[in-house]
């Protein structure tokens, strides 16, 4: 009697449509273009995905980290994935166990995926992108995905303030959300998702938009169950044509006592160190300043009780002083508390400056901080700044007589370099 050929089983990489906030990070990260999207879902092409895991650590929600066993010749096609509202169950013929299994898993993806969502404090873990895949060793434990599209939490707007000057079209808002008695634990560096009301042209509810939290863990107001976000009103598309951003305009127009639907929190690596003598280098542009405000305010509160004694160095880029969010409050911080470096790119009568130019100018000071294992670096803002900032850090390392590839690798494996750009 002929033995049946063993059925090949594949661990198919899939994106959970219920958790995904459609931020495009996975599609941008995938080195083999296996990820694409339509107006409904982000999907993975099983015939292209090589389980390299590059997309998993940067995903803010963990929606990317799903692996379902399927018969290799019955992998879910893209058309199915585009239509899903939830992940499917494992295929029935695999559940029934009627096939001999030959696991066709081309990499350590499954093992790695199990640890990638909670891999804090691990040392020596390699990183795929420019930044670390792990949080700083001393970071506090973050809670993630407590509230999802299916069970969002309702928050009340208790403040909506403009943080850019009046004499500019750039309308950036500091919005404070209160959670009343609902637990919503967060850490500096995490983000939340906002579900804007309404539906797209095909009648589907709008998906969530992600915003970094701009307040420290103990509340925008200390010991209050609230948090803040920094939102820029979008009035143009990427080509400069007029376009009203759905969620940003909804948020910027909110009034006190309005309610919003919130999901999250998200993020388990872009977290601040939690020890008193840590140093923090913060590099940001525009609204990428939100997590830097959260970290700075955390340190300011701690420093009052001498519970933070490290150094803070900030490189902050905006077109003009008027367009730089939080300019007033930032300038009122004591110079011996934070070393502030502002890069203004379109200030009349002044040369164009980017954050990377200032990092190069301050190369000696940056290098002396880089040398300390107590120093963590955070980069947040425009995608375009990433390359220039890394070059500037390389310049600082070289000035100090160190090999950048070695310094860079050490920063990444020690959870000390964190990059979040869009
Ligand atoms: P923006 O006003 O467009 O730009 C801020 C500054 O960055 C300007 O001075 C700009 O200069 C400069 N810049 C442009 N290209 C650069 C480059 N290659 N290297 C260095 N600097 C460069 O910024 P924005 O509109 O506020 O955007 C901030 C970004 O942060 C957005 O991509 C947003 O998605 C992201 N973000 C937001 C949040 C949030 O919670 N809201 C959180 C994380 C990240 P010029 O324009 O004069 O060239």
Boltz pocket constraint, residues with backbone or C-beta under 6 A from the ligand:
constraints:
  - pocket:
      binder: B
      contacts: [[A, 210], [A, 211], [A, 212], [A, 213], [A, 230], [A, 231], [A, 232], [A, 285], [A, 286], [A, 287], [A, 288], [A, 289], [A, 290], [A, 317], [A, 318], [A, 319], [A, 320], [A, 343], [A, 344], [A, 345], [A, 346], [A, 353], [A, 354], [A, 355], [A, 356], [A, 380], [A, 381], [A, 382], [A, 383], [A, 384], [A, 385], [A, 386], [A, 388], [A, 420], [A, 421], [A, 422]]
      max_distance: 6.0
